Amino acid sequence: MKKIAIIQTRMGSTRLPGKVMKIIMGKPVIEHVVNRVKAAKEIDDIIIATTTKKEDDIIVEEAKKLNVKYFRGSEDDVLSRYYYAAKENNADIVIRITSDCPLIDPKIIDKIIKTFIEISKKEKIDYLSNTIERTYPRGLDVEVFTFETLEKAFKEADKPYQREHVTPYIYENPGIFKIKQFKNDVDYSNYRWTLDTVEDFEFIKIIYKNLYKEKELFYMEDILKFQEEHPEITKINEKVKQKSYLSNQ
């Protein structure tokens, strides 16, 4: 059973262009994301899925530098980008990660994958995530699904937002797919740890400046502790409104 993490990324962004190559503690954001995903023990392979646009050549060069596989596909039909990347690499289980999550927690990735596999031994499961009913900070998003589920969505999803945002067709159709939610014991959904705006970037830089050490990882509990000790940093990006997947991101 081959478990592949596919990290979608591109240089284009309406709110913060080039965000994945912005530098934090001497390294581009995408490198931090990849290094944190690499630390997940349940993942067999990682693919950076970007577009065929020339502006994304820099992402391909970064993938080569990081010794990570890459796939180039449609800019807008990200569902097809995922499907062909997964198919080309013989994925059985796909873990969807987005490159705007430089605080992604490998321990949470592992927990969700393990839970998916454990459930699959007892009953049918097509999709598991911590994103439908949010209890984790935004920016620790992990979605796990079978290749068959991805293929069905690829063949049947016909709305532009379903193609752009990869998984809406899956979780909008619980009558077709067996969907489960992964929830935390405590609701931290009010915390914003994703990278979408200048304010988010300032917040994440502070987290890295205080918690990052070369070749060491920090986790959700470390960030929570730091944020609780320094509540003023929450104000940096607390007023940022999350864009709906129905809007053009």
C-alpha positions in Angstrom: 0.0 0.0 0.0 1.8 3.1 -1.2 1.0 6.3 0.7 2.0 9.4 -1.2 1.8 13.0 0.1 1.1 15.5 -2.7 1.9 19.1 -1.9 0.1 21.5 -4.3 2.0 24.7 -4.9 2.4 27.6 -7.4 3.9 31.1 -7.4 0.6 32.7 -8.3 -1.5 34.0 -5.4 -4.0 36.8 -5.4 -3.3 37.8 -1.8 0.4 37.1 -1.4 2.2 36.4 -4.8 5.2 34.1 -4.5 4.4 33.2 -0.9 5.9 29.7 -1.2 9.3 31.1 -2.0 9.3 33.8 0.7 12.2 33.3 3.1 11.8 32.3 6.8 14.9 31.7 8.8 17.0 31.5 5.7 14.8 29.0 3.8 11.9 29.3 1.5 8.5 28.4 2.8 8.2 25.4 0.5 11.4 23.9 2.0 9.9 24.2 5.5 6.7 22.5 4.3 8.6 19.7 2.7 10.9 19.1 5.6 8.0 18.9 8.0 6.1 16.5 5.7 9.3 14.4 5.4 9.3 13.9 9.1 5.9 12.1 9.0 6.7 8.4 9.4 3.6 7.1 7.6 4.4 8.6 4.2 6.2 6.6 1.6 6.8 9.4 -0.9 6.3 13.1 -1.5 5.4 14.9 -4.7 5.4 18.6 -5.3 2.5 19.3 -7.7 2.9 22.6 -9.5 1.7 24.0 -12.8 3.2 24.1 -16.3 3.5 27.9 -16.2 7.0 29.3 -16.7 6.7 31.3 -13.4 6.6 27.9 -11.6 10.0 26.7 -13.0 11.5 28.0 -9.8 9.4 25.5 -7.8 10.7 22.7 -10.0 14.2 23.8 -9.3 13.4 23.9 -5.6 12.0 20.4 -5.7 15.2 19.2 -7.4 17.3 20.9 -4.7 15.2 19.2 -2.0 15.5 15.8 -3.8 11.7 15.6 -4.0 9.7 14.4 -7.0 7.6 16.9 -8.8 4.7 16.9 -11.2 3.5 19.7 -13.5 -0.1 20.0 -14.5 -3.1 22.3 -14.9 -3.1 25.6 -13.0 -6.8 25.8 -12.5 -7.9 22.1 -12.7 -5.9 21.1 -9.6 -8.0 18.0 -9.3 -6.6 16.8 -12.5 -3.1 17.8 -11.3 -3.6 15.6 -8.2 -5.1 12.7 -10.2 -2.3 12.5 -12.8 0.5 13.0 -10.1 -1.0 10.2 -8.0 -1.5 7.9 -11.0 2.0 8.4 -12.4 3.4 7.5 -9.1 1.2 4.5 -8.3 -0.4 5.9 -5.2 -2.9 3.7 -3.2 -3.5 6.4 -0.6 -3.2 10.1 -1.2 -2.4 12.6 1.5 -3.3 16.1 0.4 -1.1 19.0 1.8 -1.1 22.6 0.6 2.1 24.7 0.5 0.5 27.5 2.5 1.0 25.4 5.7 4.6 26.0 6.9 3.5 25.0 10.4 2.1 21.6 9.3 2.6 19.0 12.1 4.1 15.6 11.0 2.7 14.0 14.1 -0.9 15.0 13.1 -0.2 13.8 9.6 0.8 10.4 11.0 -2.2 10.2 13.3 -4.7 10.8 10.5 -3.0 8.3 8.2 -2.9 5.7 10.9 -6.6 6.3 11.8 -7.5 6.0 8.1 -5.7 2.6 7.8 -7.2 1.3 11.1 -10.7 2.2 10.0 -10.1 0.6 6.6 -9.4 -2.7 8.3 -12.8 -2.7 9.9 -15.1 -0.9 7.4 -15.0 1.0 4.1 -13.6 4.5 4.2 -12.9 6.8 1.3 -11.9 10.1 2.9 -10.7 11.3 6.3 -9.7 14.8 7.2 -9.5 17.4 10.0 -10.9 20.1 7.7 -14.7 19.5 7.5 -15.6 20.3 11.1 -12.6 22.2 12.2 -11.0 21.6 15.6 -7.4 22.1 14.7 -5.7 25.5 13.9 -6.2 26.5 10.3 -2.9 25.6 8.7 -2.6 22.1 10.0 -4.9 20.8 7.3 -4.6 17.1 6.3 -6.8 15.2 3.9 -6.4 11.4 3.3 -8.2 9.5 0.6 -7.9 6.4 -1.6 -6.7 6.7 -5.2 -10.1 5.2 -6.2 -11.8 8.1 -4.5 -9.6 10.6 -6.2 -10.2 8.9 -9.6 -14.0 9.0 -9.1 -13.9 12.7 -8.2 -11.6 13.3 -11.2 -14.1 11.6 -13.6 -17.3 13.0 -12.1 -16.7 16.5 -10.6 -18.0 19.1 -13.1 -18.1 22.4 -11.3 -15.1 24.7 -11.6 -14.6 25.1 -7.8 -14.7 21.3 -7.4 -11.9 21.1 -10.0 -9.9 23.9 -8.5 -10.1 22.9 -4.8 -9.7 19.1 -5.4 -11.8 17.6 -2.7 -15.2 19.4 -2.5 -16.9 16.8 -4.8 -15.8 14.1 -2.3 -17.0 15.7 1.0 -20.1 17.2 -0.6 -21.3 13.7 -1.5 -21.5 11.6 1.6 -24.1 9.4 -0.2 -21.4 8.4 -2.7 -18.3 8.3 -0.5 -17.6 7.0 3.0 -16.4 10.1 4.8 -15.0 10.4 8.4 -13.8 13.4 10.4 -10.7 13.6 12.5 -11.3 15.8 15.5 -9.1 17.1 18.3 -10.2 16.8 21.9 -10.0 20.6 22.3 -11.3 23.1 19.7 -8.4 25.3 18.4 -10.2 26.2 15.2 -10.0 29.9 16.1 -6.2 29.9 15.7 -4.9 31.0 12.3 -1.6 29.4 11.3 -1.9 29.4 7.5 0.0 31.6 5.0 -2.3 33.7 2.8 -1.5 37.3 3.6 1.2 39.7 4.7 -0.2 39.5 8.3 0.0 35.7 8.2 3.6 35.9 7.1 4.5 38.2 10.0 2.8 35.9 12.4 4.6 32.8 11.1 8.0 34.5 11.0 7.6 35.2 14.7 6.8 31.5 15.4 9.8 30.4 13.5 12.1 33.0 15.0 11.2 31.7 18.5 10.7 28.0 18.0 12.8 26.9 14.9 16.1 25.1 15.3 18.1 23.6 12.5 17.3 19.9 12.2 14.8 20.0 15.0 11.0 20.1 14.8 8.4 22.0 16.8 4.8 20.8 17.0 1.3 22.0 17.6 1.7 21.9 21.3 4.8 24.1 21.2 3.1 26.7 19.1 0.0 26.7 21.4 2.2 27.1 24.4 4.1 30.0 22.8 0.9 31.7 21.7 -0.7 31.4 25.1 2.4 32.9 26.7 2.5 35.7 24.1 -1.2 36.4 23.3 -0.4 39.7 21.6 0.9 37.9 18.5 -2.6 36.5 17.9 -3.7 40.0 17.0 -1.3 40.2 14.1 -3.6 38.1 11.8 -6.7 37.5 13.8 -8.8 39.9 11.5 -7.8 38.1 8.3 -10.8 36.6 6.7 -10.5 33.1 5.2 -11.4 33.1 1.6 -14.2 30.7 0.7 -13.4 27.9 -1.8 -16.2 29.3 -3.8 -14.2 32.5 -4.4 -11.3 32.7 -6.7 -8.1 32.0 -4.8 
